Amino acid sequence: MNDVPYKSDPRTEEWVWDSVDVAKNLNVPVVLLAFFYKNDLRKDGAGKKEVISRLKKVAPHAEKNGIILGIESYLSAQEHLDIIDKVGSPNIKVYYDFRNTADAGYNTITEFNKLGKNMVSELHIKENGFLLGKGTLNWQAIGNAIYDSGYYGDGWMQIEGARPEGAGIVESYKHNLRFLKNIFSKGV
């Protein structure tokens, strides 16, 4: 939906509706709705309004099927909460990405805490071109914020974009997994 925007292309309404059915059939609890590039909602009041309208239509279908629709974007926590409030469904949440939050100029921990554990569907863990722990994010502080909030999600953290250019994917992800286990092994 980054190149064929949910905020403006009518075809995407059916795609999102159908993604709920597919997720249900695959026993996948969350569908990520990406809002980047052509689908970016920053400074786009009309786009946000249309997304809210479309989410209001699909939200009952998601609720009936037990599927969460997770918004991933560069919006602030307050902007996400405004969308969620206007849609009025417990099945619309934020697919939280710490790197996106930092890249948009927001404090990752402040924004995560503002959303709170109940508004976050899943987590993206990345550093865009760096191994975890080698970029600019303070993962120990992020890990502490996640623990302090009581967030457990559905047990998933999606690691993506945490590999230097030219580095092997297997070696990079082994490093990233070890790194995350060191941070998130409290209470295990």
Secondary structure, DSSP 8 states (H G I E B T S, - for coil): --SS-TTT-THHHHHHHHHHHHHHHHT--EEEEEE-GGG--TT-HHHHHHHHHHHHHHHHHHHHHT-EEEEEES--HHHHHHHHHHHT-TTEEEEEEHHHHHHTT--HHHHHHHH-GGGEEEEEE--SSS-TTSSSS-HHHHHHHHHHHT--TTS-EEE-S-S-TT--HHHHHHHHHHHHHHHS-TT-
